[in-house]
Amino acid sequence: MSVELQRVYDYVKQPPTEDAHVVLVDGLWPRGLSKQQLQGVEWLRQLAPSTELRQWFAHRPSRWEPFKARYREELHCCEKELQQLRTIAAKGKLILLYAARDEAHNQAVALQGIIKAKSGR
């Protein structure tokens, strides 16, 4: 199973050279980027944390563990989309894109863990 993470701004500068299914998992479109720059990228904004949760978290490392638990609860409504991502990752390379500056504490990191945990890997 291959689930990689990449900051969307780095992706635009240097897209992967090999085949990959690329998914933007932010609820808001990344600032300063056009839809054309992310042509071919699937945008699954329904997998993003709610505005309330995102604002509460505010990328504070001290809130990371509670954020992950609350985010996991929010994703119960998106089991179909999560299963699709697991299937994609099982067959090839899946890249989750995010815009956050904090590369260690963001929804894509949490989502990667959720996808891998459900698959048993």
C-alpha positions in Angstrom: 0.0 0.0 0.0 1.4 3.3 -1.0 0.0 6.5 0.5 2.3 9.5 0.2 1.9 13.0 1.3 3.0 16.2 -0.5 2.5 19.8 0.0 0.4 21.1 -2.9 2.8 24.0 -3.6 5.7 21.5 -3.9 3.6 19.3 -6.2 3.0 22.2 -8.6 6.7 23.0 -8.8 7.6 19.3 -9.4 4.8 16.8 -10.1 5.7 13.1 -9.8 7.2 11.5 -12.8 5.6 8.1 -12.3 1.9 7.3 -12.4 0.0 8.2 -9.3 -3.6 9.0 -8.2 -3.3 12.5 -6.7 -6.0 13.8 -4.4 -6.3 17.3 -2.8 -7.8 16.8 0.7 -8.2 20.4 1.8 -11.6 22.0 2.3 -10.4 25.3 0.8 -8.8 25.7 -2.5 -5.0 26.5 -2.0 -4.2 30.2 -2.2 -2.5 31.4 -5.3 -3.1 28.3 -7.4 -5.4 28.0 -10.4 -7.5 25.0 -11.3 -5.3 24.6 -14.4 -2.2 24.2 -12.2 -3.9 21.2 -10.5 -5.4 19.8 -13.7 -5.8 16.0 -13.2 -5.9 16.3 -9.4 -9.0 15.0 -7.8 -10.4 17.3 -5.1 -12.2 15.5 -2.3 -13.1 18.4 -0.1 -15.6 16.3 1.8 -12.6 14.5 3.4 -11.4 17.8 4.9 -12.0 18.5 8.6 -15.0 20.7 9.3 -14.4 24.4 9.5 -15.1 24.3 13.2 -12.5 21.6 13.8 -10.0 23.2 11.5 -10.3 26.5 13.3 -10.2 24.9 16.7 -7.0 22.9 15.8 -5.2 25.9 14.2 -2.2 23.6 13.6 -1.3 23.6 17.3 0.9 20.6 18.1 -0.6 20.5 21.6 -4.0 19.7 20.0 -2.8 17.1 17.6 -4.0 14.0 19.4 -7.5 15.4 20.1 -7.7 16.7 16.6 -6.9 13.2 15.1 -9.6 11.6 17.3 -12.3 14.3 16.4 -11.3 14.2 12.7 -11.6 10.3 12.7 -15.1 10.7 14.1 -16.0 13.3 11.4 -14.9 10.9 8.7 -17.5 8.2 9.6 -19.8 9.9 7.0 -17.2 9.4 4.3 -16.5 5.7 4.5 -17.2 5.2 0.7 -14.6 7.7 -0.2 -12.1 6.3 2.3 -12.6 2.8 0.8 -12.0 4.1 -2.7 -8.7 5.6 -1.5 -7.7 2.4 0.2 -8.4 0.5 -3.1 -6.4 3.0 -5.1 -3.5 2.8 -2.7 -3.6 -1.0 -2.7 -3.3 -1.1 -6.5 -0.8 1.7 -7.0 0.5 5.0 -5.7 -1.8 7.5 -3.9 -0.6 11.0 -3.2 -2.6 13.2 -0.7 -2.0 16.9 -1.2 -2.4 19.5 1.5 -1.6 23.2 1.7 -0.7 23.5 5.4 2.8 24.8 6.3 3.1 22.3 9.2 4.1 19.1 7.5 3.8 17.0 10.6 0.4 18.2 12.0 -2.2 18.4 9.3 -5.3 16.5 8.1 -3.4 14.7 5.3 -1.0 13.1 7.9 -4.1 12.1 10.0 -5.9 10.8 6.9 -2.8 8.8 5.8 -2.9 7.0 9.2 -6.6 6.3 8.9 -6.3 4.9 5.5 -3.4 2.6 6.4 -5.0 1.6 9.8 -8.2 0.4 8.2 -6.3 -1.6 5.6 -4.3 -3.4 8.4 -0.9 -2.0 7.2 
